[in-house]
């Protein structure tokens, strides 16, 4: 399913399994719920990515150590 967003709207997606993603990044289907522990594990890594600019538009970010989902 492809959806067109207005050109002035920018957003990223947080995936439990793959971390921070651009909307164009395609990933395989998975079924996993997000938990408080996963949120804590992802938070610092995502904050760092955003502070340094998230420029990799084709690939998901590298998950922080300890997140092997």
MDTraj code that builds the backbone (N, CA, C; nanometers):
import mdtraj as md
import numpy as np

residues = "UNK UNK UNK UNK UNK UNK UNK UNK UNK UNK UNK UNK UNK UNK UNK UNK UNK UNK UNK UNK UNK UNK UNK UNK UNK UNK UNK UNK UNK UNK UNK UNK UNK UNK UNK UNK UNK UNK UNK UNK UNK UNK UNK UNK UNK UNK UNK UNK UNK UNK UNK UNK UNK UNK UNK UNK UNK UNK UNK UNK UNK UNK UNK UNK UNK UNK UNK UNK UNK".split()
xyz = np.array([
    [0.0844, -0.1176, 0.0000],
    [0.0000, 0.0000, 0.0000],
    [0.0885, 0.1233, 0.0000],
    [0.0668, 0.2083, -0.0921],
    [0.1447, 0.3303, -0.1026],
    [0.0546, 0.4489, -0.0707],
    [0.1071, 0.5388, 0.0103],
    [0.0285, 0.6559, 0.0474],
    [0.1104, 0.7803, 0.0178],
    [0.0490, 0.8769, -0.0410],
    [0.1152, 1.0035, -0.0716],
    [0.0913, 1.1013, 0.0424],
    [0.1992, 1.1552, 0.0967],
    [0.1909, 1.2566, 0.2022],
    [0.2253, 1.3912, 0.1418],
    [0.1751, 1.4981, 0.1989],
    [0.2128, 1.6314, 0.1506],
    [0.3646, 1.6495, 0.1566],
    [0.4188, 1.7237, 0.0625],
    [0.5642, 1.7396, 0.0539],
    [0.6247, 1.8099, 0.1741],
    [0.5457, 1.8843, 0.2503],
    [0.5999, 1.9549, 0.3663],
    [0.5863, 1.8735, 0.4959],
    [0.5456, 1.7471, 0.4861],
    [0.5325, 1.6610, 0.6033],
    [0.6483, 1.5624, 0.6049],
    [0.7244, 1.5635, 0.7126],
    [0.8359, 1.4704, 0.7307],
    [0.8129, 1.3905, 0.8578],
    [0.8355, 1.2609, 0.8504],
    [0.8210, 1.1777, 0.9691],
    [0.9067, 1.0528, 0.9560],
    [0.9320, 0.9895, 1.0684],
    [1.0037, 0.8627, 1.0746],
    [0.9153, 0.7631, 1.1473],
    [0.9471, 0.6360, 1.1331],
    [0.8705, 0.5293, 1.1945],
    [0.9597, 0.4573, 1.2946],
    [0.9051, 0.4255, 1.4115],
    [0.9775, 0.3452, 1.5096],
    [0.9241, 0.2031, 1.5011],
    [1.0104, 0.1119, 1.4647],
    [0.9772, -0.0295, 1.4546],
    [1.0365, -0.1028, 1.5745],
    [0.9577, -0.1889, 1.6360],
    [1.0074, -0.2679, 1.7487],
    [1.1257, -0.3533, 1.7057],
    [1.1184, -0.4097, 1.5894],
    [1.2211, -0.5032, 1.5430],
    [1.3380, -0.4346, 1.4730],
    [1.3118, -0.3273, 1.3984],
    [1.4148, -0.2669, 1.3148],
    [1.4599, -0.1290, 1.3598],
    [1.3997, -0.0743, 1.4625],
    [1.4393, 0.0575, 1.5106],
    [1.3807, 0.1695, 1.4269],
    [1.4578, 0.2750, 1.4078],
    [1.4124, 0.3952, 1.3383],
    [1.4184, 0.3746, 1.1868],
    [1.3084, 0.4056, 1.1191],
    [1.2975, 0.3838, 0.9746],
    [1.2403, 0.5061, 0.9042],
    [1.2806, 0.5242, 0.7806],
    [1.2138, 0.6203, 0.6932],
    [1.0890, 0.5522, 0.6378],
    [0.9869, 0.6281, 0.6040],
    [0.8641, 0.5680, 0.5517],
    [0.8860, 0.4845, 0.4248],
    [0.9887, 0.5154, 0.3469],
    [1.0142, 0.4428, 0.2221],
    [1.0825, 0.3084, 0.2451],
    [1.1357, 0.2860, 0.3638],
    [1.2092, 0.1633, 0.3912],
    [1.1123, 0.0457, 0.3972],
    [1.1396, -0.0552, 0.3168],
    [1.0564, -0.1740, 0.3174],
    [1.1191, -0.2785, 0.4077],
    [1.0370, -0.3400, 0.4921],
    [1.0828, -0.4447, 0.5827],
    [0.9872, -0.5623, 0.5701],
    [1.0348, -0.6822, 0.6064],
    [0.9434, -0.7963, 0.6034],
    [0.8392, -0.7855, 0.7148],
    [0.7267, -0.8508, 0.6939],
    [0.6207, -0.8525, 0.7942],
    [0.6718, -0.9206, 0.9210],
    [0.6333, -0.8667, 1.0351],
    [0.6563, -0.9329, 1.1633],
    [0.5448, -0.8914, 1.2580],
    [0.5242, -0.9704, 1.3618],
    [0.4175, -0.9441, 1.4571],
    [0.4789, -0.9446, 1.5969],
    [0.5052, -0.8278, 1.6490],
    [0.5666, -0.8162, 1.7807],
    [0.5132, -0.6923, 1.8506],
    [0.4736, -0.7072, 1.9737],
    [0.4239, -0.5932, 2.0512],
    [0.5402, -0.5192, 2.1146],
    [0.5212, -0.3886, 2.1292],
    [0.6217, -0.3078, 2.1961],
    [0.5943, -0.3134, 2.3466],
    [0.7014, -0.3242, 2.4236],
    [0.6902, -0.3305, 2.5689],
    [0.7651, -0.2129, 2.6302],
    [0.7447, -0.1901, 2.7569],
    [0.8162, -0.0826, 2.8270],
    [0.9669, -0.1050, 2.8200],
    [1.0109, -0.2289, 2.8304],
    [1.1540, -0.2590, 2.8246],
    [1.2113, -0.2245, 2.6872],
    [1.1409, -0.2606, 2.5821],
    [1.1883, -0.2291, 2.4468],
    [1.1945, -0.0787, 2.4267],
    [1.0946, -0.0065, 2.4754],
    [1.0950, 0.1401, 2.4636],
    [1.2191, 0.1978, 2.5308],
    [1.2511, 0.1515, 2.6490],
    [1.3697, 0.2016, 2.7193],
    [1.4969, 0.1701, 2.6422],
    [1.5028, 0.0508, 2.5835],
    [1.6221, 0.0113, 2.5081],
    [1.6392, 0.0942, 2.3802],
    [1.5297, 0.1256, 2.3143],
    [1.5350, 0.2007, 2.1894],
    [1.5527, 0.3517, 2.2102],
    [1.5062, 0.4034, 2.3218],
    [1.4996, 0.5477, 2.3424],
    [1.6338, 0.6180, 2.3231],
    [1.7364, 0.5736, 2.3908],
    [1.8650, 0.6418, 2.3819],
    [1.9225, 0.6349, 2.2405],
    [1.9122, 0.5199, 2.1793],
    [1.9651, 0.5038, 2.0445],
    [1.8928, 0.5949, 1.9449],
    [1.7625, 0.6030, 1.9556],
    [1.6850, 0.6876, 1.8658],
    [1.7148, 0.8351, 1.8909],
    [1.7266, 0.8741, 2.0167],
    [1.7614, 1.0133, 2.0474],
    [1.8955, 1.0502, 1.9859],
    [1.9931, 0.9615, 1.9958],
    [2.1257, 0.9868, 1.9374],
    [2.1163, 1.0008, 1.7867],
    [2.0415, 0.9103, 1.7223],
    [2.0243, 0.9183, 1.5775],
    [1.9632, 1.0515, 1.5365],
    [1.8620, 1.0957, 1.6078],
    [1.7949, 1.2205, 1.5733],
    [1.8839, 1.3418, 1.5991],
    [1.9614, 1.3391, 1.7062],
    [2.0514, 1.4504, 1.7361],
    [2.1585, 1.4666, 1.6295],
    [2.2032, 1.3557, 1.5707],
    [2.3088, 1.3593, 1.4694],
    [2.2535, 1.3629, 1.3281],
    [2.1242, 1.3665, 1.3155],
    [2.0618, 1.3681, 1.1829],
    [2.0470, 1.2267, 1.1318],
    [1.9319, 1.1940, 1.0876],
    [1.9046, 1.0600, 1.0363],
    [1.8955, 1.0706, 0.8855],
    [2.0026, 1.0307, 0.8153],
    [2.0115, 1.0539, 0.6713],
    [1.9979, 0.9284, 0.5867],
    [2.0073, 0.8123, 0.6473],
    [2.0032, 0.6896, 0.5701],
    [1.8599, 0.6583, 0.5309],
    [1.8228, 0.6916, 0.4096],
    [1.6834, 0.6800, 0.3673],
    [1.6455, 0.5401, 0.3193],
    [1.7413, 0.4542, 0.2924],
    [1.7090, 0.3238, 0.2365],
    [1.7169, 0.2103, 0.3382],
    [1.7895, 0.2273, 0.4457],
    [1.8100, 0.1181, 0.5389],
    [1.7689, 0.1567, 0.6796],
    [1.7235, 0.0583, 0.7583],
    [1.6944, 0.0879, 0.8979],
    [1.8220, 0.1178, 0.9738],
    [1.8091, 0.1895, 1.0842],
    [1.9254, 0.2188, 1.1655],
    [1.9748, 0.0919, 1.2320],
    [2.0978, 0.0932, 1.2757],
    [2.1522, -0.0186, 1.3494],
    [2.0903, -0.0207, 1.4877],
    [2.0401, -0.1344, 1.5265],
    [1.9804, -0.1452, 1.6593],
    [2.0893, -0.1411, 1.7658],
    [2.0591, -0.0825, 1.8806],
    [2.1567, -0.0790, 1.9877],
    [2.1871, -0.2182, 2.0384],
    [2.3055, -0.2353, 2.0978],
    [2.3421, -0.3645, 2.1550],
    [2.2368, -0.4069, 2.2556],
    [2.2105, -0.5354, 2.2594],
    [2.1134, -0.5868, 2.3529],
    [1.9746, -0.6033, 2.2939],
    [1.9503, -0.5418, 2.1795],
    [1.8190, -0.5568, 2.1160],
    [1.8348, -0.6553, 2.0011],
    [1.7980, -0.7772, 2.0276],
    [1.8101, -0.8843, 1.9279],
    [1.6737, -0.9391, 1.8975],
    [1.5908, -0.8608, 1.8393],
    [1.4543, -0.9029, 1.8092],
    [1.4364, -0.9194, 1.6615],
])
top = md.Topology()
chain = top.add_chain()
for i, resn in enumerate(residues, 1):
    res = top.add_residue(resn, chain, resSeq=i)
    for name in ("N", "CA", "C"):
        top.add_atom(name, md.element.get_by_symbol(name[0]), res)
traj = md.Trajectory(xyz[None], top)
